[in-house]
Amino acid sequence: MAGDDEELQRRSFRIAGHQTSLSMERAFWDEFRRMAQADRRSMTDLIAEIDVQRTAGLSRAVRVYILNRLRLAALSRGETT
């Protein structure tokens, strides 16, 4: 059901010695989890990497990271947008 993918979920992580939380739609969390698993990393490790490179809010930075990875994967398969 489309509504389930759009449901906002908040998750908490400890990054760089402090507790933080991110809110994203379920579809983003599912994709982010798949990416972390594909990299054989924890979601926390991946979020920490994004955190040190970000210039905007953390939730936004993670969503942009997901979008960019999906775009790169599509390009590597020869898909164009």
VENTA-V321238 format. One record per residue. N is the residue number from 0. RES is the residue in one letter. SS is DSSP state (H for helix, E for strand, C for the rest). Layout:
# VENTA-V321238
n=N res=RES ss=SS
n=N res=RES ss=SS
This chain:
# VENTA-V321238
n=0 res=M ss=C
n=1 res=A ss=H
n=2 res=G ss=H
n=3 res=D ss=H
n=4 res=D ss=H
n=5 res=E ss=H
n=6 res=E ss=C
n=7 res=L ss=E
n=8 res=Q ss=E
n=9 res=R ss=E
n=10 res=R ss=E
n=11 res=S ss=E
n=12 res=F ss=E
n=13 res=R ss=E
n=14 res=I ss=E
n=15 res=A ss=C
n=16 res=G ss=C
n=17 res=H ss=E
n=18 res=Q ss=E
n=19 res=T ss=E
n=20 res=S ss=E
n=21 res=L ss=E
n=22 res=S ss=E
n=23 res=M ss=E
n=24 res=E ss=E
n=25 res=R ss=H
n=26 res=A ss=H
n=27 res=F ss=H
n=28 res=W ss=H
n=29 res=D ss=H
n=30 res=E ss=H
n=31 res=F ss=H
n=32 res=R ss=H
n=33 res=R ss=H
n=34 res=M ss=H
n=35 res=A ss=H
n=36 res=Q ss=H
n=37 res=A ss=H
n=38 res=D ss=C
n=39 res=R ss=C
n=40 res=R ss=C
n=41 res=S ss=C
n=42 res=M ss=H
n=43 res=T ss=H
n=44 res=D ss=H
n=45 res=L ss=H
n=46 res=I ss=H
n=47 res=A ss=H
n=48 res=E ss=H
n=49 res=I ss=H
n=50 res=D ss=H
n=51 res=V ss=H
n=52 res=Q ss=H
n=53 res=R ss=C
n=54 res=T ss=C
n=55 res=A ss=C
n=56 res=G ss=C
n=57 res=L ss=H
n=58 res=S ss=H
n=59 res=R ss=H
n=60 res=A ss=H
n=61 res=V ss=H
n=62 res=R ss=H
n=63 res=V ss=H
n=64 res=Y ss=H
n=65 res=I ss=H
n=66 res=L ss=H
n=67 res=N ss=H
n=68 res=R ss=H
n=69 res=L ss=H
n=70 res=R ss=H
n=71 res=L ss=H
n=72 res=A ss=H
n=73 res=A ss=H
n=74 res=L ss=H
n=75 res=S ss=H
n=76 res=R ss=C
n=77 res=G ss=C
n=78 res=E ss=C
n=79 res=T ss=C
n=80 res=T ss=C
